[in-house]
C-alpha cells in the first residue's frame, strides 16, 4: 500500500462506512439478531485428533486475526500448530488489536468477514460482539479449569494466554545498580538511557502508565518526560532496544520473571509496585467459514501442553502449576488483572488518558510496526 494512503485514512474510511451501515450493530440484511440467546452446551469431549480429522473433512482451512506488534510475532504459534496438525492451511494475520477490531466491524458491515477466530487485546470488543450476537458460544476442553476472570461463563470467549507488561533492564548495561521499582526510572542517571512504547498508542501500555501516574503522581510523570525517553510504536520496541544494547531500560513491554540467567533482559514486577496483566481473549465468530478448525485451535491453545509451555510461566488455567517462584498471575494484586477489563470498557476515560500523556510525551510518531495489512487481509 502506498504510504500516501495511510492506514489511519483507510481504516477511518472503513469505520465510517461501517458506522453508516451499523457496523457496531449488524450489516444491512444480516440474518443474525443482536442478543439472541445461545447455549454453549457442555465442554468439548472430542480429542484434538478427532477435531483435527473433522477439520480436515471440513476443508482444512483456518483464518485468525491476532493482536500483536510485528507480522512475524505469531510465527512460532503458526509453526507449532502446523507441526501438530499438518494439512491445516492456517492464515494468521497480526496487527494492532485496535485496528483488527474496527477492521472486523467493517467486514461485518460489508458482508466480507474473513477470520474464523479473533484473538485480541481489546477486551471490550468481546463484550460488545457477544451482545450483538456475533460470537459462537463454545466451551473448549478444559474450559472449567480456566480462571473465572479469563472466560465468559456462557462460552462466548475465553482467554488463551496470560500476558504481563512492566519495565525491564539489561543486566550488562546497568551493572550492580539495577532499577528495582518504577520510582527508580526517574533518577537522572538514566537520562537518555530509556526506551518505551508510546502509552497513548497501545491500551495495555496506557493502563500501565495510568497505574504509574495514580501511584506516584504527575510529578513522577513530568520527571520521566524529562528523561529523554526514546518512544516507539509497538510494545516489542522497548525490549528490542534493551536486548540490542541500545538502551539500558525499557518500559511498556512483555517479559518473564523466570527468564534464564543468560537472558539479555530482566523483567521487573516488584512487590507493592504496579505492573499490569490480562488474559488475551479469543473467540470464534458465528460467521466463521471453518468453525471446526476454529474449535480445534481453541482446544489446542487451552490444552495442558500449550499452557504449560507459556513463555512467561503463567497460564490461564487453574490446574497448571507455575514454575518455582511464581504464583498464578491473578494472585498478584499489583498486576491489576481485574482492573484492565474495567479500564478498557470506559472508552471516554481511555481517551482522556491518551490525550493527557500526549501532552507530556508528544504525539505518536512512526509507521505501525505490523505494517499495512489493509481492510481484508487473508481474504
C-alpha positions in Angstrom: 0.0 0.0 0.0 1.3 3.4 -0.9 2.5 5.4 2.1 0.4 8.3 0.7 -2.7 6.4 1.5 -2.2 5.9 5.3 -3.5 3.1 7.4 -5.4 5.6 9.5 -7.2 7.0 6.5 -8.1 3.6 5.1 -9.4 2.3 8.4 -11.1 5.6 9.2 -12.9 5.3 5.9 -13.8 1.7 6.6 -15.0 2.5 10.1 -17.0 5.4 8.7 -18.7 3.1 6.2 -19.2 0.6 8.9 -20.9 3.2 11.1 -23.1 4.2 8.3 -24.3 0.7 7.9 -24.4 0.0 11.6 -21.2 -1.9 12.0 -21.5 -1.7 15.7 -24.7 -3.4 15.2 -25.4 -5.6 12.1 -24.8 -5.2 8.4 -27.9 -4.5 6.4 -29.7 -7.7 5.5 -28.0 -9.8 8.1 -30.0 -12.7 9.4 -28.4 -12.5 12.8 -30.3 -10.9 15.7 -28.5 -9.0 18.4 -28.7 -10.5 21.8 -30.2 -13.8 20.6 -29.8 -16.3 23.5 -27.3 -19.0 22.8 -26.5 -22.2 24.6 -22.8 -23.3 24.5 -23.6 -26.8 25.9 -21.1 -28.9 27.8 -17.3 -28.7 27.3 -15.9 -30.3 24.1 -15.4 -34.0 24.6 -13.6 -34.8 21.3 -9.9 -35.3 21.4 -7.6 -33.0 19.5 -7.0 -35.7 16.9 -10.7 -36.2 16.4 -11.2 -32.5 15.9 -8.2 -32.5 13.6 -9.8 -35.1 11.4 -13.1 -33.3 11.4 -11.4 -30.0 10.5 -9.7 -31.8 7.5 -13.1 -33.0 6.4 -14.4 -29.5 6.7 -11.9 -28.3 4.2 -8.7 -27.9 6.2 -8.6 -24.1 6.3 -8.4 -21.7 9.2 -8.1 -17.9 9.4 -7.1 -16.0 12.5 -6.8 -12.3 13.3 -4.4 -11.9 16.2 -3.3 -8.8 18.1 0.4 -8.1 18.1 3.3 -5.9 17.1 5.0 -7.4 14.1 3.9 -9.5 11.1 6.1 -12.4 12.3 5.2 -12.2 16.0 2.9 -15.3 15.8 5.2 -17.3 13.6 6.1 -19.6 16.5 2.4 -20.3 17.1 1.7 -20.9 13.5 4.7 -23.3 13.1 3.7 -25.2 16.3 0.1 -25.5 15.1 1.0 -26.7 11.6 3.5 -29.2 13.0 0.8 -30.7 15.3 -1.8 -30.5 12.6 -0.3 -30.9 9.2 -2.7 -30.4 6.4 -4.5 -27.4 8.0 -4.0 -24.3 5.9 -3.6 -21.7 8.6 -3.7 -18.0 7.7 -2.7 -15.9 10.8 -2.7 -12.1 10.4 -1.0 -10.0 13.1 -1.9 -6.3 13.6 -2.6 -3.9 16.4 -5.8 -5.1 18.1 -7.2 -1.6 17.8 -7.1 -1.9 14.1 -8.2 -5.5 13.9 -11.4 -4.8 15.8 -12.6 -1.9 13.5 -11.4 -4.0 10.5 -13.8 -6.7 11.6 -16.6 -4.3 12.3 -16.2 -3.1 8.7 -16.2 -6.6 7.4 -19.5 -7.3 9.3 -21.0 -4.2 7.8 -19.9 -5.1 4.2 -20.6 -8.8 4.4 -16.9 -9.6 3.8 -15.9 -11.4 7.0 -12.5 -13.1 6.7 -11.4 -14.6 10.1 -12.8 -17.6 11.8 -11.1 -16.6 15.1 -10.2 -13.3 16.7 -7.6 -13.1 19.4 -7.2 -9.6 20.7 -6.1 -7.2 23.5 -9.2 -5.1 23.0 -11.2 -6.9 25.7 -14.2 -4.6 25.5 -14.9 -5.7 21.9 -15.7 -9.3 23.0 -18.4 -8.0 25.4 -19.9 -5.8 22.6 -19.7 -8.6 20.0 -21.4 -11.0 22.3 -24.2 -8.6 23.0 -24.6 -8.2 19.2 -24.8 -12.0 18.6 -21.6 -12.1 16.7 -19.8 -14.8 18.6 -20.2 -18.5 18.7 -20.8 -19.8 22.2 -18.5 -22.7 22.7 -16.6 -24.3 25.6 -13.3 -26.0 24.6 -12.0 -28.9 26.6 -10.6 -27.6 29.9 -12.9 -24.6 29.9 -14.0 -25.4 33.5 -10.3 -25.1 34.6 -9.9 -21.6 33.2 -9.7 -18.9 35.8 -13.2 -17.3 36.1 -11.9 -13.8 35.2 -10.4 -15.2 31.9 -13.6 -16.6 30.4 -17.2 -15.7 29.5 -19.3 -18.1 31.6 -21.5 -18.7 28.5 -18.6 -19.6 26.3 -18.7 -16.5 24.1 -14.9 -16.0 24.5 -12.0 -17.4 26.5 -8.5 -16.2 27.2 -5.8 -18.4 25.6 -2.8 -16.7 27.2 -1.8 -14.5 30.2 0.4 -11.6 29.3 2.1 -9.1 31.7 3.6 -5.6 30.9 6.1 -3.8 33.1 9.6 -2.4 32.8 12.8 -4.2 32.1 16.5 -3.6 32.1 19.7 -5.0 30.6 22.0 -6.5 33.2 25.1 -5.6 31.3 24.0 -2.0 30.9 23.0 -1.3 34.5 25.6 -3.4 36.3 25.1 -3.6 40.0 22.9 -0.5 40.0 19.7 -2.1 38.6 16.4 -0.2 38.9 14.2 -2.1 41.4 10.9 -0.2 41.1 9.3 2.3 38.8 10.4 5.1 41.2 14.0 4.4 40.1 13.2 5.2 36.5 13.2 8.9 37.0 16.7 9.0 38.5 18.7 11.5 36.4 21.4 8.9 35.9 19.1 7.1 33.5 18.5 10.1 31.3 18.9 9.2 27.7 19.0 5.5 28.5 15.4 4.5 28.5 13.2 3.2 25.6 9.4 3.0 25.9 6.4 2.1 23.8 4.0 5.1 23.5 1.4 4.8 26.2 -1.1 6.6 24.0 -0.7 4.1 21.2 -1.3 0.8 23.0 -4.1 0.5 25.6 -2.2 -2.0 27.7 0.8 0.3 28.0 -1.6 3.1 28.6 -3.1 1.2 31.5 0.4 0.6 32.9 1.3 4.3 32.7 -2.1 5.2 34.3 -1.2 3.0 37.2 2.2 4.7 37.5 0.5 8.1 37.4 -2.1 7.2 40.0 0.5 5.6 42.3 3.4 8.0 42.0 1.7 11.2 40.9 2.0 13.6 38.0 5.3 14.9 39.3 6.7 11.4 38.5 5.3 11.6 35.0 6.9 15.0 34.5 10.2 13.7 35.7 10.0 10.8 33.3 9.2 13.2 30.5 12.4 14.9 31.3 14.4 11.7 30.9 14.8 12.0 27.1 12.9 8.7 26.7 13.0 7.2 23.2 9.4 6.4 22.5 8.4 4.0 19.7 5.4 2.2 18.3 4.8 -1.4 19.2 5.2 -3.0 22.7 8.1 -5.0 21.2 10.2 -1.9 20.8 11.5 -1.3 24.4 12.6 -4.9 24.8 14.3 -4.9 21.5 16.1 -1.7 22.3 17.4 -3.2 25.6 18.3 -6.6 24.1 20.3 -4.9 21.3 22.2 -2.8 23.8 20.8 0.5 22.5 19.1 1.4 25.8 19.6 0.3 29.4 15.9 0.3 30.4 12.6 -0.4 28.6 9.1 0.5 29.7 5.8 -0.9 28.4 6.6 -4.4 27.1 6.1 -8.1 27.9 8.6 -10.2 29.7 9.2 -13.2 32.0 10.1 -13.4 35.7 11.6 -16.8 35.1 13.9 -15.9 32.2 17.2 -17.8 32.2 20.3 -16.1 33.6 21.7 -15.8 30.1 18.7 -13.6 29.0 19.7 -10.0 27.9 16.6 -8.8 29.7 15.4 -8.7 33.3 11.7 -8.2 33.7 10.7 -6.4 36.9 7.4 -6.8 38.9 8.3 -5.5 42.4 6.1 -6.3 45.3 4.0 -3.3 46.3 4.5 -1.6 43.0 2.2 -1.7 40.0 2.5 -3.7 36.8 -0.3 -5.0 34.7 -1.5 -8.3 33.2 -4.5 -9.6 31.3 -5.9 -12.7 29.6 -5.7 -12.3 25.8 -9.2 -13.2 24.7 -10.1 -15.3 21.7 -13.5 -16.1 20.2 -15.0 -18.0 17.2 -17.2 -15.9 15.0 -20.7 -17.1 14.3 -20.0 -16.3 10.6 -16.8 -18.5 10.7 -16.4 -20.3 7.4 -14.3 -23.0 9.2 -15.9 -23.5 12.7 -14.4 -26.9 13.3 -10.9 -25.8 12.6 -11.6 -22.8 14.8 -12.7 -25.2 17.6 -9.5 -27.2 17.1 -7.4 -24.1 17.5 -9.1 -23.1 20.8 -8.8 -26.6 22.2 -5.1 -26.8 21.2 -4.4 -23.4 22.8 -6.1 -24.3 26.1 -4.5 -27.8 26.2 -2.2 -28.6 29.1 0.7 -29.0 26.7 0.3 -25.5 25.4 -0.5 -23.8 28.7 2.5 -25.4 30.4 4.8 -24.1 27.7 3.9 -20.4 28.0 6.9 -18.2 27.6 6.4 -16.4 30.9 5.3 -19.3 33.0 1.8 -18.0 33.5 -1.3 -20.0 32.4 -4.9 -19.1 32.2 -5.8 -22.5 33.7 -6.1 -23.0 37.4 -4.7 -26.6 37.2 -1.3 -25.5 35.8 1.3 -25.0 38.4 3.6 -22.1 37.6 7.4 -22.6 37.8 9.1 -22.2 41.2 9.0 -18.7 42.4 5.8 -17.7 40.6 2.2 -17.6 41.6 -0.8 -17.7 39.3 -1.0 -14.3 37.7 -4.4 -13.5 39.3 -2.8 -13.9 42.7 -0.6 -10.8 42.2 -2.8 -7.9 43.4 -0.3 -5.4 41.9 -0.9 -6.9 38.4 -4.4 -5.4 38.4 -5.8 -8.3 36.4 -9.4 -7.3 37.2 -8.7 -3.6 36.6 -7.7 -3.8 33.0 -11.1 -5.0 31.6 -12.8 -2.2 33.5 -10.3 0.3 32.1 -10.9 -0.9 28.6 -14.6 -0.7 28.9 -14.6 3.1 29.7 -13.5 4.4 26.3 -14.1 8.1 27.2 -11.7 7.7 30.2 -9.2 5.9 27.9 -9.2 8.8 25.5 -8.6 11.3 28.4 -5.6 9.3 29.5 -4.3 9.1 25.9 -4.5 12.9 25.3 -3.0 13.7 28.7 0.0 11.5 28.1 0.3 13.2 24.6 0.8 16.5 26.4 3.7 15.1 28.4 5.4 12.9 25.8 4.3 14.3 22.4 2.2 12.9 19.6 2.7 9.3 18.5 5.1 9.2 15.6 6.3 6.5 13.2 4.8 3.8 11.0 2.9 1.0 12.6 5.2 -1.9 13.4 2.9 -4.6 11.8 2.9 -2.8 8.5 -0.2 -2.1 6.5 -2.5 -5.1 6.2 -5.4 -3.2 4.7 -9.2 -3.9 5.0 -9.4 -7.6 4.3 -6.1 -9.3 4.9 -6.2 -13.0 4.4 -9.1 -12.9 2.0 
